[in-house]
């Protein structure tokens, strides 16, 4: 066995963080352990959290560089928002992390070249908050095929965007499979 994926969320009576951190970092193909996160944030070899890793792979596939760009990540979860910010920072973006209680969130989002929404609330980020030409990544999915961003009015005025559904979700699976294969190859190859 080369990779471990804990299906989450777990039932309320189970300590999810304790379960995550019981996974050997060498088998943490979902990138959810504290140790793996720390290694990734420091630029040391580690598996990345699957959704942020998938987003970075998507940007790379479309040759969208974040280097030198101002990125705003809205959401601070330990398996999405925080690792996304670290990965963007490692790619030389200038990163601001926001959340639902950030004062004057619209003005912070308005200055972003890259907007990554991981807040978990349907259409929380309004289209008018996002500047023309921005790169828009929506990691949310809610009933009615809505994401965290009010996407409809944006499609003709942004440089790139991820659709909901069909954008970030498949890339999460892509990252999980890729990292699982990598874990298996590490054990097979010298």
N, C-alpha and C positions, 0 to 999 in steps of 0.2 A: 504494500500500500504506500503510495507516494504522495497523495494529497488528501487533505481533509477539508470538507465544507460543512459547516454547521448551518442547517436550515434555520433561518431566523425570520421574524422574532420567535423567541421561545415562549412557552407558557409563563404566566406572571410569577408563579412560585419558584421559577428557576432563575438563578443569577446568570444572565447572559454574558456579562463581562468575564466572570469566572470561567464559564465554558469556553469562550473565545481564547482566553489566555492559557487554557490547558492544552491547546494545540501546539505541537512542536513547530517552531518558526520555519523549519525546513519543509514542513508539510502544509503550511498555512497558505494554500493557493488562493484563498479569498482575501488575503491581506488584512485580517481583522485583529491580529494580536497586538498588544501594546509594544512588544519588542520589535515586531516586524514594522509597525508604523514608525517607531523611532529610527530604525535603520533606514527606512525609505526616506524619511524627512531629512536625515543627515546625508543622503546621497550614497548610502552604502547599499550593496546588493541585497534586495529583499523583494518579495512579491508585493505588488501594490494592491490596495483595496480595489475590488473588481470594477465597480462603476467608475470611479475616477480614472483608473487605468484604461478602461474602455474609452472614456472621453478623450484621453490623451492619444490613444491609438487612432481615434477618429480624426482628430486634428492633424495628426501626422499623415494619415492616408490622403487627406485632402490638401496636404501641403500648406496648412494654415499655421503660421508661426505666431507664437505668443510672446516671443522675445521682445523686451522693451515696451510691451503694451501694458496698459493699466487694466487689470482684471479684478472684477468684483465677484466674490462668491457669496451668495445669500443662503445661509444655512451653516450650522456648526456641529453637525453630528459627527461622532467619532469614526464612522465608517463611510462618510460621504463628504460633508463640507470641509472638515479639517484636513483629511488627506488630499482632497482636491486642491485646496490652497497650497499645501506643501508641494504637490506635483507641479503646479503652475509656477511656484517660486523656483523650484529646481530647473524649470525650463526658461528661467530669466524673465518672467513676467513680474510686474509690480503688483502685489496682491493686497486687497482689502477684504476682510471677512466681515460680513454683516449678518443680521438675523432679524426676526420679527420685531424686536424691541429697539433696533437701531434708530437713533434720533435722525430725522430728516433723510430717511432711506432713499426717497426719490432723487434727491440731488446727488447722492453718492453713486447711485446706479447710472444716472445721466452722464457722468463723466467717464464711464467705463468703455474701454475698447472691446473687452470680453466680459460677458455676463454669464455666470453659471448659477442656475437656480436649483437649490437642493432643500428648499424650505418645507416641503410637504403640505402646502396649502394651495388649493386650486386657484389659478390665475391671481395669485397674491401680488405678483409683479406686473404692473400695468404697462401697456405698450408705450404710453407717452413718457414713461420714465427712461426709455432706452433711446440712445442717440442713433441717428442715421449712420449706416455703415458698420455698426457693431457686429460682433460675432456673438450669437445667442445660443446658449446650450441649456436645455430644459431637462433636468433629471427627474422631474415629477411625473406621476401618472395618477389620475383620479377618474371617478366615474364620468361617463360622457366623453371620454377621450380628451380630457383637459389636462394640461400640465400646470406647472407652477407659474408660468408666464402667460399673459394674455397675448397669444401668438398671432391670431388672425390679422390684426392691423399692421403687423411687423414684416410679413413675408416679402413685401416689395421694397422695403427700405433698409434692410440689414444686409451685411456682406454674406453672412451664412447663418443658418439656424438648424436646429435638430427638430424634426417633426415629433409630435406626440399623437399616437404611439408610433413606434418604428424607428426612433432615432437612437436614444441612449440605451434602451433596454436590450436590444440585440448586441450592442457593444459590451454590455456587462457580461453576457453569456460568452461572447468572443474572448474576453479577457480571462474568464474562469477556465475555459477550455484550453486556451493558450498556456496559461500558467500551470495547469495540471499536466499538460504534455511536457512542458519544461521540467517540472518536478520529476516526472518519470524518466526523462532523458538524462537528468543529472545522476540518477541512480544507476543507469545502464552504461553510460559513457564514462571513460576514465577521466 
